Amino acid sequence: MAKRFFIGLSFALLSSTLFAQDVATPEKNTGFNIDQINNATPVKNQGSTGTCWAFSTTSLVESQLLKAAAAPVDVSEMFTVRNIYIEKARNYLLRQGKTQFGEGGLGHDVIRAIKNYGAMPEAAYPFSQKAGGDAFVTKLKSYLDNLLANQPISDDWQQGYEAILDETMGKPAENFEYNGKNYTAQSYAKEVLHFNADDYINLTSFTHHPYYKTFVLEQPDNFSNGEYYNMPLDEFTDAVKDAINKGYTIMWDADVSNKGFRQQLGLALYVSPDATTPFTADVKEDAVNASIRQHLFENLTTQDDHLMHLTGIVKSKTGKTFFVVKNSWGNVGPLHGYINVSEDYFKINTISIVMPKAALSPDLLRKLHL
């Protein structure tokens, strides 16, 4: 999440990140016809932490296991967050403080973190409400800034940095019990999650880079310089719909700081800020094309606000397509944490996605040289 205010704070239930109670399945929403609803683990609550990137992508990984008919898992987001905080610290020091340091990240950070450091179940490394907010980030950044002010940097700087993480988030165990068996983070990722980072691909759609090639996405939270395959907008959107109809789910990075994203109503539409028409699924939305999308991206209207999890497709009474999206703000709105996002809203506000590579068609794989 790039913006320093928290989009979900006005909606979030700040008590904990326990699974939301009385979770309503998206297909119970009246007024929509189901095209496809795919399995997902229950809605969580990220609270006041700016770690939506971890919640959304972890949910994707959990859904992949459900698709494979494996037993449901509850994977720790905070174990990944902790490891990424350490990566961010190294990056900040090597760039001599001339880069963003904060809570935000992107979906590919989770994929890389599980590959490099493994994963833990939630019970082994539970959520910490304290691992977020200005006070925590300020404490970490102050530690790093003090190191930069007293060069050369001490060889044992990471020990002091991790002590701050341990105090706030807890120190992860080297071994833990899960379903009666002992695991390390690496063995849990391999044997329980059956995780393979190569199973996932990063995609986006912008006109300032060539199509069907990769580029480093120009977003402040892309501290690790993650590369994304670029595609034409309609083909990009069709690939998402095709993947969902095949039973896959997708991590979605988007701008939600606009009049059209209304979690409390369970609905997101692409409407003008001054629109006065009723906010209903079948209202006429604003014009959408790649040129408009690019302009809004380059004038910084469309930014990397929030990451969520696409799990299905429904149609309105007049046949408009909506993506069913699992959020991480807790049990909020008529869909109890889910929101129906119109195809036009998706097209204009999407920054990037992470999806299973197996969901791509053979023709698209050829175009991407995969």
DOZANU-883958 format. One record per residue (C-alpha): residue in one letter; z, y, x; residue number from 1. Coordinates in pm, 1 decimal. Layout:
BEGIN
NODE/a/Z/Y/X/NUM
...
! end
This chain:
BEGIN
NODE/m/0.0/0.0/0.0/1
NODE/a/-116.1/317.7/166.1/2
NODE/k/40.9/593.6/-41.1/3
NODE/r/403.7/662.5/41.4/4
NODE/f/514.9/687.1/-320.9/5
NODE/f/551.6/357.2/-501.4/6
NODE/i/305.5/316.4/-785.4/7
NODE/g/516.0/50.3/-954.1/8
NODE/l/855.9/211.3/-913.8/9
NODE/s/864.8/359.9/-1261.5/10
NODE/f/799.6/15.4/-1406.7/11
NODE/a/971.6/-217.0/-1161.5/12
NODE/l/1293.5/-396.5/-1241.1/13
NODE/l/1489.7/-333.7/-926.3/14
NODE/s/1752.3/-604.9/-961.4/15
NODE/s/1583.4/-883.4/-766.7/16
NODE/t/1259.4/-1068.4/-703.2/17
NODE/l/1355.1/-1375.4/-903.5/18
NODE/f/1084.3/-1519.0/-1121.9/19
NODE/a/1043.6/-1310.6/-1433.7/20
NODE/q/1199.3/-1468.6/-1739.3/21
NODE/d/1010.5/-1537.0/-2062.5/22
NODE/v/675.7/-1503.0/-1887.1/23
NODE/a/396.6/-1474.3/-2143.0/24
NODE/t/74.2/-1646.5/-2051.2/25
NODE/p/-220.5/-1403.3/-2055.2/26
NODE/e/-410.0/-1596.4/-2318.2/27
NODE/k/-141.2/-1506.4/-2574.2/28
NODE/n/-264.3/-1147.0/-2570.9/29
NODE/t/-415.8/-1075.3/-2911.3/30
NODE/g/-754.4/-909.6/-2935.7/31
NODE/f/-910.3/-1094.5/-2641.0/32
NODE/n/-1107.4/-1415.5/-2620.4/33
NODE/i/-1050.7/-1643.0/-2324.2/34
NODE/d/-1331.9/-1718.6/-2082.3/35
NODE/q/-1118.4/-1866.1/-1804.9/36
NODE/i/-746.2/-1868.7/-1723.9/37
NODE/n/-643.9/-2023.5/-1391.9/38
NODE/n/-303.4/-2145.6/-1283.1/39
NODE/a/-63.7/-1910.9/-1110.3/40
NODE/t/302.5/-1921.0/-1020.6/41
NODE/p/541.2/-1703.4/-1225.5/42
NODE/v/545.8/-1325.5/-1195.2/43
NODE/k/776.9/-1182.9/-930.0/44
NODE/n/920.1/-837.7/-870.5/45
NODE/q/871.3/-660.9/-536.9/46
NODE/g/1125.3/-398.6/-641.4/47
NODE/s/1115.2/-78.1/-437.8/48
NODE/t/959.4/-244.6/-135.4/49
NODE/g/603.5/-148.3/-43.6/50
NODE/t/509.5/-510.3/17.3/51
NODE/c/262.0/-578.6/-264.4/52
NODE/w/19.5/-708.2/0.4/53
NODE/a/260.2/-994.9/72.3/54
NODE/f/335.4/-1073.3/-292.2/55
NODE/s/-28.7/-1073.4/-405.6/56
NODE/t/-169.3/-1282.3/-121.2/57
NODE/t/122.0/-1524.7/-122.5/58
NODE/s/53.5/-1574.0/-493.6/59
NODE/l/-307.1/-1656.6/-405.2/60
NODE/v/-193.8/-1920.3/-155.3/61
NODE/e/43.4/-2067.5/-413.6/62
NODE/s/-237.0/-2083.4/-670.2/63
NODE/q/-459.9/-2269.6/-429.0/64
NODE/l/-204.6/-2548.4/-424.3/65
NODE/l/-191.5/-2551.9/-802.9/66
NODE/k/-570.1/-2579.3/-812.0/67
NODE/a/-544.0/-2880.5/-582.2/68
NODE/a/-297.4/-3035.9/-830.3/69
NODE/a/-12.7/-3009.7/-579.4/70
NODE/a/346.3/-2945.4/-681.2/71
NODE/p/427.9/-2578.2/-745.1/72
NODE/v/578.6/-2392.0/-450.6/73
NODE/d/770.6/-2067.0/-417.7/74
NODE/v/676.3/-1923.5/-78.5/75
NODE/s/883.9/-1654.6/91.2/76
NODE/e/706.9/-1319.7/105.5/77
NODE/m/975.5/-1171.5/329.9/78
NODE/f/921.7/-1420.3/610.9/79
NODE/t/563.1/-1296.9/632.1/80
NODE/v/674.6/-934.4/598.9/81
NODE/r/917.9/-977.6/888.1/82
NODE/n/648.4/-1118.4/1116.4/83
NODE/i/408.7/-839.5/1025.4/84
NODE/y/677.9/-579.2/1095.5/85
NODE/i/693.9/-718.0/1449.8/86
NODE/e/315.9/-700.2/1485.3/87
NODE/k/322.0/-341.7/1360.2/88
NODE/a/584.2/-251.9/1618.5/89
NODE/r/372.3/-386.4/1905.2/90
NODE/n/68.6/-201.7/1769.3/91
NODE/y/265.2/122.7/1735.1/92
NODE/l/394.9/104.1/2091.1/93
NODE/l/59.7/16.4/2246.6/94
NODE/r/-103.7/303.6/2057.7/95
NODE/q/180.7/526.7/2180.8/96
NODE/g/284.6/623.4/1831.7/97
NODE/k/-57.4/754.0/1733.3/98
NODE/t/-101.8/523.9/1434.0/99
NODE/q/55.2/469.9/1094.2/100
NODE/f/383.5/280.3/1080.2/101
NODE/g/510.5/181.0/739.0/102
NODE/e/555.0/-97.4/486.8/103
NODE/g/191.6/-127.0/383.5/104
NODE/g/-49.5/-400.2/478.7/105
NODE/l/-358.8/-580.8/354.0/106
NODE/g/-426.8/-929.7/228.5/107
NODE/h/-570.7/-1059.6/553.1/108
NODE/d/-236.1/-986.5/723.5/109
NODE/v/-74.6/-1261.2/515.9/110
NODE/i/-347.4/-1510.6/598.4/111
NODE/r/-314.2/-1434.2/969.3/112
NODE/a/66.4/-1442.1/956.3/113
NODE/i/81.4/-1786.1/798.5/114
NODE/k/-172.2/-1911.0/1052.9/115
NODE/n/21.0/-1774.0/1351.0/116
NODE/y/384.5/-1801.5/1240.9/117
NODE/g/391.1/-2049.1/955.2/118
NODE/a/569.9/-2001.2/625.0/119
NODE/m/899.6/-2073.7/454.8/120
NODE/p/1005.0/-2149.0/99.7/121
NODE/e/1179.8/-1866.0/-82.4/122
NODE/a/1511.8/-2050.9/-68.7/123
NODE/a/1499.5/-2064.4/312.3/124
NODE/y/1425.5/-1692.4/355.2/125
NODE/p/1493.9/-1506.6/30.3/126
NODE/f/1383.7/-1163.4/-84.0/127
NODE/s/1572.5/-860.6/45.4/128
NODE/q/1561.6/-542.1/-164.2/129
NODE/k/1676.8/-355.6/148.3/130
NODE/a/1359.2/-449.6/338.1/131
NODE/g/1173.9/-150.2/207.5/132
NODE/g/1197.1/218.3/133.4/133
NODE/d/1214.2/526.0/350.5/134
NODE/a/1554.6/453.0/503.1/135
NODE/f/1452.7/114.5/641.5/136
NODE/v/1115.6/231.1/771.8/137
NODE/t/1276.3/539.8/927.3/138
NODE/k/1528.7/323.0/1109.5/139
NODE/l/1257.8/98.2/1254.2/140
NODE/k/1031.2/387.1/1346.6/141
NODE/s/1315.6/581.5/1508.7/142
NODE/y/1388.3/283.6/1729.9/143
NODE/l/1025.0/268.3/1840.3/144
NODE/d/996.5/644.4/1890.0/145
NODE/n/1302.8/636.4/2113.1/146
NODE/l/1134.7/368.8/2325.3/147
NODE/l/822.2/583.9/2359.0/148
NODE/a/1032.8/881.7/2463.5/149
NODE/n/1187.5/687.1/2753.0/150
NODE/q/897.0/520.7/2929.8/151
NODE/p/845.5/274.7/3083.8/152
NODE/i/943.8/67.2/2783.4/153
NODE/s/1213.0/-191.1/2844.6/154
NODE/d/1089.1/-547.8/2867.4/155
NODE/d/1348.6/-657.3/2610.6/156
NODE/w/1260.7/-395.3/2347.1/157
NODE/q/1176.7/-659.6/2089.5/158
NODE/q/1528.1/-801.7/2099.7/159
NODE/g/1674.2/-474.7/1975.1/160
NODE/y/1399.2/-432.4/1717.3/161
NODE/e/1452.3/-779.1/1576.0/162
NODE/a/1825.9/-712.7/1559.0/163
NODE/i/1748.5/-440.9/1302.6/164
NODE/l/1533.0/-684.7/1106.1/165
NODE/d/1807.9/-948.8/1123.9/166
NODE/e/2069.0/-705.5/995.7/167
NODE/t/1857.6/-601.9/699.2/168
NODE/m/1648.9/-906.8/614.5/169
NODE/g/1844.0/-1191.3/771.0/170
NODE/k/1759.8/-1405.7/1071.6/171
NODE/p/1518.4/-1687.5/988.3/172
NODE/a/1633.8/-2038.9/1072.0/173
NODE/e/1433.4/-2242.9/1319.4/174
NODE/n/1465.3/-2546.7/1090.2/175
NODE/f/1533.8/-2580.8/718.3/176
NODE/e/1555.1/-2846.8/450.4/177
NODE/y/1291.9/-2867.9/178.5/178
NODE/n/1284.3/-3149.3/-78.0/179
NODE/g/1506.7/-3359.9/143.4/180
NODE/k/1299.7/-3320.1/460.2/181
NODE/n/1347.1/-3101.8/767.6/182
NODE/y/1074.8/-2849.1/850.4/183
NODE/t/991.6/-2565.2/1082.0/184
NODE/a/788.1/-2271.3/953.0/185
NODE/q/476.3/-2416.5/1116.9/186
NODE/s/526.0/-2768.6/982.8/187
NODE/y/597.8/-2635.1/631.9/188
NODE/a/269.6/-2440.5/635.0/189
NODE/k/78.8/-2743.5/757.3/190
NODE/e/241.0/-3029.6/566.4/191
NODE/v/350.3/-2865.5/240.2/192
NODE/l/106.3/-2578.4/195.9/193
NODE/h/-183.7/-2759.7/368.0/194
NODE/f/-274.8/-2413.3/488.6/195
NODE/n/-595.9/-2337.8/676.6/196
NODE/a/-675.5/-1971.7/742.9/197
NODE/d/-1046.5/-2054.6/764.0/198
NODE/d/-1039.5/-2138.9/392.9/199
NODE/y/-1021.7/-1766.8/306.6/200
NODE/i/-1267.3/-1479.9/338.8/201
NODE/n/-1236.8/-1099.1/316.2/202
NODE/l/-1497.3/-917.0/104.2/203
NODE/t/-1571.2/-560.1/1.2/204
NODE/s/-1857.0/-337.4/-116.4/205
NODE/f/-1942.2/1.7/32.1/206
NODE/t/-2269.8/173.0/114.8/207
NODE/h/-2174.6/328.9/449.8/208
NODE/h/-2210.0/-6.0/630.0/209
NODE/p/-2488.6/-267.5/622.3/210
NODE/y/-2469.9/-537.2/358.3/211
NODE/y/-2399.5/-899.9/451.3/212
NODE/k/-2231.9/-795.7/776.5/213
NODE/t/-1868.7/-734.5/864.3/214
NODE/f/-1698.0/-406.4/941.2/215
NODE/v/-1343.0/-287.0/1003.4/216
NODE/l/-1224.6/-144.1/673.1/217
NODE/e/-1125.3/220.2/718.9/218
NODE/q/-785.5/221.4/553.3/219
NODE/p/-455.6/341.7/702.7/220
NODE/d/-284.5/10.6/626.6/221
NODE/n/-550.8/-185.7/814.1/222
NODE/f/-340.5/-156.3/1129.9/223
NODE/s/-470.9/-487.8/1261.3/224
NODE/n/-837.5/-387.9/1226.2/225
NODE/g/-925.5/-662.6/983.1/226
NODE/e/-1297.5/-713.3/921.6/227
NODE/y/-1455.9/-751.6/578.8/228
NODE/y/-1793.9/-883.5/473.2/229
NODE/n/-1985.6/-611.4/292.0/230
NODE/m/-2188.6/-684.2/-22.5/231
NODE/p/-2385.4/-494.6/-289.4/232
NODE/l/-2157.0/-396.7/-575.9/233
NODE/d/-2311.6/-607.9/-851.7/234
NODE/e/-2333.4/-913.5/-628.8/235
NODE/f/-1975.6/-857.0/-517.8/236
NODE/t/-1856.1/-841.2/-879.6/237
NODE/d/-2060.4/-1145.7/-978.6/238
NODE/a/-1908.1/-1341.7/-689.6/239
NODE/v/-1560.9/-1262.4/-823.9/240
NODE/k/-1651.0/-1371.7/-1175.8/241
NODE/d/-1820.0/-1685.5/-1046.6/242
NODE/a/-1513.6/-1778.0/-840.1/243
NODE/i/-1276.1/-1734.2/-1132.3/244
NODE/n/-1500.9/-1939.9/-1359.7/245
NODE/k/-1490.3/-2215.5/-1098.1/246
NODE/g/-1110.1/-2220.3/-1118.5/247
NODE/y/-1028.0/-2006.8/-814.3/248
NODE/t/-805.3/-1700.1/-801.1/249
NODE/i/-845.9/-1385.5/-590.5/250
NODE/m/-628.7/-1128.9/-412.8/251
NODE/w/-726.3/-779.5/-532.8/252
NODE/d/-667.9/-452.7/-342.7/253
NODE/a/-727.8/-145.2/-558.9/254
NODE/d/-646.0/212.4/-651.0/255
NODE/v/-407.8/224.4/-948.5/256
NODE/s/-288.2/586.5/-925.8/257
NODE/n/-502.7/710.9/-1209.9/258
NODE/k/-488.8/761.2/-1584.8/259
NODE/g/-670.0/435.9/-1647.5/260
NODE/f/-415.8/190.2/-1506.2/261
NODE/r/-145.4/140.1/-1768.0/262
NODE/q/76.5/-154.2/-1689.9/263
NODE/q/308.1/-65.4/-1977.6/264
NODE/l/14.6/-120.5/-2215.7/265
NODE/g/-121.8/-424.4/-2032.9/266
NODE/l/-459.6/-255.6/-1992.6/267
NODE/a/-667.2/-80.6/-1724.7/268
NODE/l/-984.2/116.0/-1811.7/269
NODE/y/-1214.2/347.5/-1617.2/270
NODE/v/-1169.4/670.2/-1812.5/271
NODE/s/-1178.0/1035.2/-1708.3/272
NODE/p/-844.5/1207.9/-1640.1/273
NODE/d/-906.7/1444.1/-1933.1/274
NODE/a/-1019.0/1174.4/-2175.1/275
NODE/t/-876.6/1212.3/-2525.5/276
NODE/t/-1026.5/904.2/-2688.8/277
NODE/p/-788.3/625.3/-2796.6/278
NODE/f/-690.5/398.0/-2506.6/279
NODE/t/-819.6/69.3/-2642.6/280
NODE/a/-1008.8/-221.3/-2487.6/281
NODE/d/-1340.6/-135.2/-2651.7/282
NODE/v/-1344.3/238.1/-2576.1/283
NODE/k/-1655.5/360.6/-2394.1/284
NODE/e/-1583.4/391.3/-2022.6/285
NODE/d/-1731.6/629.3/-1766.1/286
NODE/a/-2052.6/555.3/-1577.0/287
NODE/v/-2020.4/321.0/-1279.3/288
NODE/n/-2255.9/258.9/-988.0/289
NODE/a/-2237.4/212.1/-611.0/290
NODE/s/-2309.2/579.9/-543.0/291
NODE/i/-2024.9/704.3/-763.6/292
NODE/r/-1793.1/444.8/-616.4/293
NODE/q/-1882.6/550.2/-261.7/294
NODE/h/-1831.0/919.5/-338.4/295
NODE/l/-1483.8/856.5/-480.7/296
NODE/f/-1394.9/649.1/-176.0/297
NODE/e/-1513.7/909.6/72.5/298
NODE/n/-1346.7/1205.6/-98.8/299
NODE/l/-1022.3/1001.2/-98.1/300
NODE/t/-991.9/973.9/-475.0/301
NODE/t/-1007.3/594.6/-448.7/302
NODE/q/-740.9/475.0/-207.3/303
NODE/d/-559.6/158.6/-107.1/304
NODE/d/-268.7/185.1/-353.2/305
NODE/h/-170.6/-160.1/-462.9/306
NODE/l/-257.7/-527.5/-419.4/307
NODE/m/-246.2/-779.1/-704.5/308
NODE/h/-375.9/-1124.8/-800.1/309
NODE/l/-679.6/-1194.4/-1023.4/310
NODE/t/-629.9/-1515.1/-1218.8/311
NODE/g/-867.4/-1514.7/-1515.1/312
NODE/i/-1133.6/-1355.7/-1733.8/313
NODE/v/-1110.5/-1256.7/-2100.0/314
NODE/k/-1346.5/-1074.4/-2336.2/315
NODE/s/-1270.1/-796.9/-2581.8/316
NODE/k/-1378.2/-811.4/-2945.7/317
NODE/t/-1709.6/-642.2/-2855.9/318
NODE/g/-1769.3/-868.9/-2556.3/319
NODE/k/-1649.6/-645.7/-2271.2/320
NODE/t/-1533.8/-838.5/-1964.9/321
NODE/f/-1176.1/-799.9/-1841.4/322
NODE/f/-1010.2/-956.2/-1540.3/323
NODE/v/-664.6/-1101.2/-1599.2/324
NODE/v/-441.7/-966.5/-1320.8/325
NODE/k/-97.2/-1081.9/-1214.7/326
NODE/n/112.4/-792.3/-1087.3/327
NODE/s/438.3/-793.4/-887.1/328
NODE/w/639.6/-532.6/-1079.8/329
NODE/g/841.8/-784.2/-1278.0/330
NODE/n/840.4/-861.0/-1648.4/331
NODE/v/666.9/-539.6/-1758.7/332
NODE/g/437.0/-462.7/-2052.5/333
NODE/p/307.3/-672.7/-2341.1/334
NODE/l/168.2/-935.6/-2103.1/335
NODE/h/500.2/-970.8/-1919.1/336
NODE/g/376.7/-865.2/-1577.4/337
NODE/y/5.2/-927.7/-1628.2/338
NODE/i/-258.1/-664.2/-1704.3/339
NODE/n/-615.6/-690.2/-1834.3/340
NODE/v/-847.9/-487.7/-1608.7/341
NODE/s/-1194.6/-392.5/-1731.1/342
NODE/e/-1496.8/-482.9/-1521.5/343
NODE/d/-1581.7/-113.1/-1487.4/344
NODE/y/-1231.7/-33.1/-1364.2/345
NODE/f/-1262.2/-315.5/-1112.8/346
NODE/k/-1600.3/-193.4/-987.7/347
NODE/i/-1494.2/165.7/-931.3/348
NODE/n/-1140.8/111.6/-797.3/349
NODE/t/-1158.5/-199.1/-580.9/350
NODE/i/-1097.4/-155.3/-209.2/351
NODE/s/-1119.0/-518.8/-100.0/352
NODE/i/-1048.6/-877.9/-194.4/353
NODE/v/-939.8/-1198.4/-25.7/354
NODE/m/-1071.8/-1515.8/-184.5/355
NODE/p/-1120.1/-1884.1/-107.9/356
NODE/k/-1441.4/-1931.6/87.0/357
NODE/a/-1517.0/-2248.1/-109.7/358
NODE/a/-1572.9/-2034.1/-419.8/359
NODE/l/-1883.4/-1869.7/-272.8/360
NODE/s/-2224.2/-1997.6/-377.9/361
NODE/p/-2450.1/-2163.3/-118.3/362
NODE/d/-2693.6/-1871.9/-152.8/363
NODE/l/-2423.9/-1616.3/-76.5/364
NODE/l/-2294.1/-1820.0/215.4/365
NODE/r/-2644.8/-1811.7/362.5/366
NODE/k/-2669.1/-1435.7/317.6/367
NODE/l/-2336.5/-1392.1/497.4/368
NODE/h/-2447.9/-1633.9/771.2/369
NODE/l/-2155.3/-1866.8/704.7/370
! end
